[in-house]
Amino acid sequence: MMVFKNEFSWSKSREGLFKECKRKYFFNHYGSWGGWIASEDDRVKRIYYLKKLNGKEVWAGSQVHGVIEFILKRFRIGEEVGLSYALSILRKRMESDFAMSKLGGYTGFVSKAHRFFEDEYDIEISEETKEGLFKKAELCLRNFYNSDIFMEIRRTSVEDWITLEDFLSFDFEGNKVYLSIDFAMKVGDRVVLYDWKTGGERKADYELQLGLYALYVAEKFGIPADKITAKMFYLALGEGGKVDSFEVDSERLEEIRTYVRESVLEMKKLLRDVSENEAVEEDFEKSEGYWCSRCSFRKVCLESWGS
């Protein structure tokens, strides 16, 4: 049987967890490790189970991303997907996940199974809230489908598309950096990166994310910084959404390198053994407060929440 080693890596989402709460970061990346193995310790399996829960807002965004990916992949092989059909797929998938979560059959070990954070912690999702999520997701999909960006993508030869599978990870000073770019394509001698956002504007945070995407392209393909453009499409901002463009230069890429370098060092400071990526729970302090009420791990972290 293949044995997987828990190796250190860096990503924007991982860094976000680290800043939010060190203990949550530990549970997500160390405490849950091996929880998919039947013979593993019960607490580890419990942490792994909780790690897989979905908050409703993040889940809704992932559904929109999934259908957009479906549309683009079908278009790439010459098949058009109409908007009404895409919307029906979106609603069907969302309805299915709501039903699955309510059934309570989720174990954390079946990749297609689903469980809402809210259902796990007995937080009611009202019909009004549910329909609001559906309507927002449908607005996002409609805005994408009717956008100039989608038109631009469709006019571009698929040979100039850079597939999602090309964007997995790259080595940064001996550390693996993971990222996920929604779409990218070549336009002349340039590379244009696209990211779909289903939430509100967080410009500083998103500029860092786009900078990381640009760093990936520069490192992986050797493309000069001034030949990279990143575009953020806020799908939920009214009828039509909103697009921000982000131009990159060598100075900005160096700032990103410095940021990632310092973040990696901060994370590794808490490890007992850096070479083995060994972490111990008590070395990662809790950030008790507001975030606890929205944390999937509170059943194993705070005694007041019970088990």
VEXDREN-162885 format. One record per residue (C-alpha): residue number from 0; residue in three letters; chain; y, x, z. Coordinates in steps of 0.25 Angstrom, whole numbers, always signed. Example, Ala and Ser with C-alpha at 12.3 -4.5 7.8 and 13.67 -1.06 7.14 Angstrom:
2
(0; ALA; A; (-18; +49; +31)),
(1; SER; A; (-4; +55; +29)),
This chain:
307
(0; MET; A; (+0; +0; +0)),
(1; MET; A; (+14; +5; -4)),
(2; VAL; A; (+22; +9; +8)),
(3; PHE; A; (+37; +7; +7)),
(4; LYS; A; (+47; +16; +14)),
(5; ASN; A; (+60; +11; +20)),
(6; GLU; A; (+69; +20; +13)),
(7; PHE; A; (+84; +20; +16)),
(8; SER; A; (+93; +14; +5)),
(9; TRP; A; (+107; +9; +4)),
(10; SER; A; (+113; -4; -2)),
(11; LYS; A; (+126; -12; +0)),
(12; SER; A; (+118; -23; +7)),
(13; ARG; A; (+111; -13; +16)),
(14; GLU; A; (+124; -7; +20)),
(15; GLY; A; (+130; -21; +22)),
(16; LEU; A; (+119; -24; +32)),
(17; PHE; A; (+121; -11; +39)),
(18; LYS; A; (+136; -14; +41)),
(19; GLU; A; (+133; -28; +46)),
(20; CYS; A; (+123; -25; +56)),
(21; LYS; A; (+114; -12; +58)),
(22; ARG; A; (+103; -20; +65)),
(23; LYS; A; (+102; -30; +53)),
(24; TYR; A; (+102; -18; +44)),
(25; PHE; A; (+90; -12; +51)),
(26; PHE; A; (+82; -25; +51)),
(27; ASN; A; (+85; -26; +36)),
(28; HIS; A; (+81; -12; +31)),
(29; TYR; A; (+72; -7; +42)),
(30; GLY; A; (+68; -17; +52)),
(31; SER; A; (+62; -26; +41)),
(32; TRP; A; (+55; -14; +34)),
(33; GLY; A; (+40; -17; +32)),
(34; GLY; A; (+42; -32; +36)),
(35; TRP; A; (+34; -36; +24)),
(36; ILE; A; (+21; -30; +29)),
(37; ALA; A; (+12; -39; +36)),
(38; SER; A; (+8; -29; +46)),
(39; GLU; A; (+22; -25; +50)),
(40; ASP; A; (+28; -28; +64)),
(41; ASP; A; (+32; -43; +66)),
(42; ARG; A; (+46; -40; +69)),
(43; VAL; A; (+48; -31; +56)),
(44; LYS; A; (+42; -43; +48)),
(45; ARG; A; (+52; -52; +55)),
(46; ILE; A; (+63; -44; +51)),
(47; TYR; A; (+59; -43; +37)),
(48; TYR; A; (+57; -58; +36)),
(49; LEU; A; (+72; -60; +41)),
(50; LYS; A; (+77; -49; +32)),
(51; LYS; A; (+72; -58; +20)),
(52; LEU; A; (+80; -70; +24)),
(53; ASN; A; (+92; -75; +15)),
(54; GLY; A; (+105; -80; +20)),
(55; LYS; A; (+110; -92; +11)),
(56; GLU; A; (+122; -86; +5)),
(57; VAL; A; (+115; -73; +1)),
(58; TRP; A; (+103; -81; -4)),
(59; ALA; A; (+112; -90; -13)),
(60; GLY; A; (+119; -77; -19)),
(61; SER; A; (+105; -71; -22)),
(62; GLN; A; (+101; -84; -29)),
(63; VAL; A; (+113; -83; -38)),
(64; HIS; A; (+110; -69; -41)),
(65; GLY; A; (+96; -72; -44)),
(66; VAL; A; (+99; -83; -55)),
(67; ILE; A; (+110; -74; -61)),
(68; GLU; A; (+99; -63; -63)),
(69; PHE; A; (+90; -73; -69)),
(70; ILE; A; (+100; -77; -79)),
(71; LEU; A; (+103; -63; -83)),
(72; LYS; A; (+89; -59; -84)),
(73; ARG; A; (+86; -71; -93)),
(74; PHE; A; (+98; -68; -102)),
(75; ARG; A; (+93; -54; -103)),
(76; ILE; A; (+80; -58; -110)),
(77; GLY; A; (+88; -68; -119)),
(78; GLU; A; (+87; -81; -111)),
(79; GLU; A; (+99; -89; -107)),
(80; VAL; A; (+99; -96; -94)),
(81; GLY; A; (+108; -108; -93)),
(82; LEU; A; (+117; -111; -82)),
(83; SER; A; (+111; -124; -78)),
(84; TYR; A; (+97; -117; -78)),
(85; ALA; A; (+102; -106; -70)),
(86; LEU; A; (+108; -115; -59)),
(87; SER; A; (+95; -123; -58)),
(88; ILE; A; (+88; -110; -56)),
(89; LEU; A; (+98; -106; -45)),
(90; ARG; A; (+97; -120; -38)),
(91; LYS; A; (+82; -120; -39)),
(92; ARG; A; (+81; -106; -33)),
(93; MET; A; (+90; -110; -21)),
(94; GLU; A; (+83; -123; -18)),
(95; SER; A; (+70; -116; -18)),
(96; ASP; A; (+75; -105; -8)),
(97; PHE; A; (+81; -116; +1)),
(98; ALA; A; (+67; -124; +1)),
(99; MET; A; (+59; -111; +3)),
(100; SER; A; (+68; -107; +15)),
(101; LYS; A; (+67; -120; +22)),
(102; LEU; A; (+52; -120; +21)),
(103; GLY; A; (+51; -108; +30)),
(104; GLY; A; (+40; -101; +22)),
(105; TYR; A; (+48; -88; +21)),
(106; THR; A; (+41; -76; +27)),
(107; GLY; A; (+49; -64; +21)),
(108; PHE; A; (+37; -59; +14)),
(109; VAL; A; (+38; -67; +1)),
(110; SER; A; (+49; -62; -8)),
(111; LYS; A; (+52; -76; -14)),
(112; ALA; A; (+52; -83; -1)),
(113; HIS; A; (+65; -87; +5)),
(114; ARG; A; (+71; -90; +19)),
(115; PHE; A; (+86; -92; +22)),
(116; PHE; A; (+92; -85; +34)),
(117; GLU; A; (+97; -99; +38)),
(118; ASP; A; (+84; -105; +38)),
(119; GLU; A; (+78; -94; +46)),
(120; TYR; A; (+88; -96; +57)),
(121; ASP; A; (+89; -111; +57)),
(122; ILE; A; (+103; -111; +51)),
(123; GLU; A; (+105; -124; +43)),
(124; ILE; A; (+109; -123; +28)),
(125; SER; A; (+115; -137; +25)),
(126; GLU; A; (+113; -144; +12)),
(127; GLU; A; (+128; -142; +10)),
(128; THR; A; (+127; -127; +12)),
(129; LYS; A; (+115; -126; +3)),
(130; GLU; A; (+122; -134; -8)),
(131; GLY; A; (+134; -125; -6)),
(132; LEU; A; (+125; -113; -8)),
(133; PHE; A; (+119; -119; -21)),
(134; LYS; A; (+133; -123; -27)),
(135; LYS; A; (+138; -109; -24)),
(136; ALA; A; (+126; -102; -31)),
(137; GLU; A; (+128; -111; -43)),
(138; LEU; A; (+143; -108; -44)),
(139; CYS; A; (+139; -93; -44)),
(140; LEU; A; (+129; -95; -55)),
(141; ARG; A; (+138; -104; -63)),
(142; ASN; A; (+149; -94; -62)),
(143; PHE; A; (+140; -82; -66)),
(144; TYR; A; (+135; -90; -78)),
(145; ASN; A; (+149; -94; -83)),
(146; SER; A; (+155; -81; -81)),
(147; ASP; A; (+161; -70; -90)),
(148; ILE; A; (+152; -60; -84)),
(149; PHE; A; (+139; -68; -88)),
(150; MET; A; (+145; -69; -102)),
(151; GLU; A; (+148; -54; -102)),
(152; ILE; A; (+134; -51; -98)),
(153; ARG; A; (+128; -61; -108)),
(154; ARG; A; (+136; -54; -119)),
(155; THR; A; (+131; -40; -115)),
(156; SER; A; (+118; -35; -122)),
(157; VAL; A; (+107; -35; -112)),
(158; GLU; A; (+104; -21; -115)),
(159; ASP; A; (+117; -18; -108)),
(160; TRP; A; (+113; -25; -95)),
(161; ILE; A; (+108; -17; -84)),
(162; THR; A; (+97; -24; -77)),
(163; LEU; A; (+96; -27; -62)),
(164; GLU; A; (+84; -19; -61)),
(165; ASP; A; (+92; -6; -64)),
(166; PHE; A; (+100; -8; -51)),
(167; LEU; A; (+91; -5; -40)),
(168; SER; A; (+95; +8; -32)),
(169; PHE; A; (+100; +22; -34)),
(170; ASP; A; (+100; +34; -26)),
(171; PHE; A; (+112; +38; -18)),
(172; GLU; A; (+112; +51; -12)),
(173; GLY; A; (+97; +50; -8)),
(174; ASN; A; (+98; +35; -4)),
(175; LYS; A; (+94; +23; -12)),
(176; VAL; A; (+105; +13; -14)),
(177; TYR; A; (+101; -1; -18)),
(178; LEU; A; (+110; -11; -25)),
(179; SER; A; (+109; -23; -34)),
(180; ILE; A; (+118; -26; -46)),
(181; ASP; A; (+118; -40; -51)),
(182; PHE; A; (+120; -35; -66)),
(183; ALA; A; (+126; -24; -74)),
(184; MET; A; (+128; -21; -89)),
(185; LYS; A; (+133; -10; -98)),
(186; VAL; A; (+146; -14; -105)),
(187; GLY; A; (+149; -3; -115)),
(188; ASP; A; (+149; +10; -107)),
(189; ARG; A; (+151; +3; -94)),
(190; VAL; A; (+142; -3; -84)),
(191; VAL; A; (+146; -17; -78)),
(192; LEU; A; (+140; -21; -65)),
(193; TYR; A; (+140; -35; -60)),
(194; ASP; A; (+138; -42; -46)),
(195; TRP; A; (+137; -56; -43)),
(196; LYS; A; (+143; -61; -30)),
(197; THR; A; (+140; -75; -25)),
(198; GLY; A; (+149; -73; -12)),
(199; GLY; A; (+163; -71; -10)),
(200; GLU; A; (+172; -58; -13)),
(201; ARG; A; (+170; -46; -4)),
(202; LYS; A; (+177; -36; -13)),
(203; ALA; A; (+176; -23; -5)),
(204; ASP; A; (+161; -26; -2)),
(205; TYR; A; (+158; -29; -17)),
(206; GLU; A; (+166; -17; -22)),
(207; LEU; A; (+157; -8; -14)),
(208; GLN; A; (+145; -15; -20)),
(209; LEU; A; (+150; -14; -34)),
(210; GLY; A; (+153; +1; -32)),
(211; LEU; A; (+139; +3; -28)),
(212; TYR; A; (+134; -4; -41)),
(213; ALA; A; (+143; +6; -48)),
(214; LEU; A; (+138; +18; -40)),
(215; TYR; A; (+124; +14; -44)),
(216; VAL; A; (+127; +13; -59)),
(217; ALA; A; (+135; +26; -58)),
(218; GLU; A; (+123; +33; -51)),
(219; LYS; A; (+112; +27; -58)),
(220; PHE; A; (+117; +27; -72)),
(221; GLY; A; (+127; +38; -72)),
(222; ILE; A; (+138; +29; -77)),
(223; PRO; A; (+153; +33; -73)),
(224; ALA; A; (+160; +25; -63)),
(225; ASP; A; (+171; +21; -73)),
(226; LYS; A; (+160; +15; -82)),
(227; ILE; A; (+156; +5; -71)),
(228; THR; A; (+162; -9; -68)),
(229; ALA; A; (+157; -19; -58)),
(230; LYS; A; (+159; -34; -58)),
(231; MET; A; (+158; -43; -46)),
(232; PHE; A; (+156; -58; -50)),
(233; TYR; A; (+159; -67; -38)),
(234; LEU; A; (+151; -79; -43)),
(235; ALA; A; (+155; -89; -31)),
(236; LEU; A; (+170; -88; -33)),
(237; GLY; A; (+174; -101; -39)),
(238; GLU; A; (+171; -106; -53)),
(239; GLY; A; (+169; -93; -61)),
(240; GLY; A; (+168; -83; -50)),
(241; LYS; A; (+176; -70; -49)),
(242; VAL; A; (+173; -56; -55)),
(243; ASP; A; (+178; -43; -49)),
(244; SER; A; (+177; -30; -57)),
(245; PHE; A; (+175; -17; -50)),
(246; GLU; A; (+178; -4; -57)),
(247; VAL; A; (+172; +9; -53)),
(248; ASP; A; (+177; +23; -53)),
(249; SER; A; (+171; +36; -48)),
(250; GLU; A; (+179; +36; -35)),
(251; ARG; A; (+174; +22; -31)),
(252; LEU; A; (+160; +27; -34)),
(253; GLU; A; (+162; +38; -24)),
(254; GLU; A; (+167; +29; -14)),
(255; ILE; A; (+154; +21; -15)),
(256; ARG; A; (+146; +33; -14)),
(257; THR; A; (+153; +37; -1)),
(258; TYR; A; (+151; +23; +4)),
(259; VAL; A; (+136; +23; +2)),
(260; ARG; A; (+135; +37; +7)),
(261; GLU; A; (+141; +33; +20)),
(262; SER; A; (+134; +20; +22)),
(263; VAL; A; (+121; +27; +20)),
(264; LEU; A; (+124; +37; +31)),
(265; GLU; A; (+128; +26; +40)),
(266; MET; A; (+115; +19; +38)),
(267; LYS; A; (+106; +31; +40)),
(268; LYS; A; (+113; +35; +53)),
(269; LEU; A; (+105; +24; +60)),
(270; LEU; A; (+92; +28; +55)),
(271; ARG; A; (+83; +36; +65)),
(272; ASP; A; (+77; +44; +53)),
(273; VAL; A; (+85; +44; +40)),
(274; SER; A; (+74; +51; +32)),
(275; GLU; A; (+64; +40; +36)),
(276; ASN; A; (+74; +29; +35)),
(277; GLU; A; (+70; +25; +49)),
(278; ALA; A; (+78; +15; +57)),
(279; VAL; A; (+76; +10; +71)),
(280; GLU; A; (+82; -4; +75)),
(281; GLU; A; (+89; -1; +88)),
(282; ASP; A; (+98; +10; +80)),
(283; PHE; A; (+104; -2; +72)),
(284; GLU; A; (+114; -10; +80)),
(285; LYS; A; (+116; -25; +79)),
(286; SER; A; (+129; -30; +75)),
(287; GLU; A; (+128; -43; +83)),
(288; GLY; A; (+138; -54; +79)),
(289; TYR; A; (+142; -63; +67)),
(290; TRP; A; (+131; -56; +58)),
(291; CYS; A; (+120; -60; +68)),
(292; SER; A; (+121; -75; +64)),
(293; ARG; A; (+118; -72; +50)),
(294; CYS; A; (+108; -61; +51)),
(295; SER; A; (+93; -63; +47)),
(296; PHE; A; (+88; -53; +58)),
(297; ARG; A; (+94; -60; +70)),
(298; LYS; A; (+80; -65; +74)),
(299; VAL; A; (+75; -51; +76)),
(300; CYS; A; (+88; -45; +80)),
(301; LEU; A; (+95; -55; +90)),
(302; GLU; A; (+86; -61; +102)),
(303; SER; A; (+96; -72; +103)),
(304; TRP; A; (+91; -77; +89)),
(305; GLY; A; (+77; -78; +93)),
(306; SER; A; (+65; -75; +84)),
